[in-house]
Amino acid sequence: MAYPEEIVCRSVYKEKIPIEDLNADEFCVTRRIDGTVSDNIDMLNGKPVLDPDCMGNIVEMSVNLLGGVFLPDHTLWIQVGDGKQPWDGQKDVRVNDYPGCYRMHDGEYVYFKATTLHHADYPNDYLLRNKGQYKAYHDALKKNIEIAFKDGVATSIPVTLVLVSDPTNLNYWHLKMITFLTGTTVELRNGSSYRELVFSHILCHVLCKQFLQEDATTGMVPPDMYMK
């Protein structure tokens, strides 16, 4: 099967899609899972819940925007090597210039409403696992530590998720998710141990329960949003 030329980056495209100008209520994104949906679902109180293990590493979560030229089945193409490197925002990309930089995924995918991941607030208390994690959280907030770390004591880490356009050479419609401490400009980085803690909670209590099995996109990404 040939790689879908329509999703690669073009010089006539804007460097990034201004996601903030879209109505998140109208859009869905896709995310690959390992295996099939049917093999990874359990019922909880009459509602389907995905096995968290099939979602992969969501700490560096990436998804694909629907509503433009990206089709749900395009989700099954995995970009590797130079194919997944950030686009420079200028050049025309030709698939033939990226041999060995893509492959087909042998699993399936699920959908999420964009509002689940974009400007979504998740206020929760988390158990920080050690003194280093406790200090790193306060350092990020630039706050003095007023009480000593106590094992088993929860610390409030409300976070806000935001989707941003992140075109890769072979996939213009790629989005990544960044995470801020709610009410601040402090971004939780991928290497942050408390970001991992927060995402573990979001995976088990949000993403595995709020997935969709059908595209609920109601809007279209107008050409002037991505064409120069």
Salt bridges, closest charged atoms under 4 A:
GLU5 OE1 - ARG10 NH2 3.58
GLU6 OE2 - HIS74 NE2 3.21
GLU20 OE2 - HIS118 NE2 3.42
GLU20 OE1 - HIS119 NE2 3.02
ASP97 OD1 - ARG94 NH2 3.26
ASP139 OD2 - LYS135 NZ 2.65
ASP166 OD2 - HIS174 ND1 3.27
GLU187 OE1 - ARG189 NH1 3.38
